[in-house]
């Protein structure tokens, strides 16, 4: 007994949807492999997590002196 297979027109119409998705997924995977191990360019380096003894951001500015009242 042979298994019936749809004619080429059915396969071609399915490829119209599958090929662009496969190309996009392939390009995303290629980009991920190329950028593996690199630091992000637009983010500053980590200075520590809050609570580990290191400051987590810029120091607070001192409060301005109170205004003198006449």
Secondary structure, DSSP 8 states (H G I E B T S, - for coil): -------HHHHHHHHHHHHHHHHHHHHHHHHHHHTTT---SSS------TTSSS--SS------------
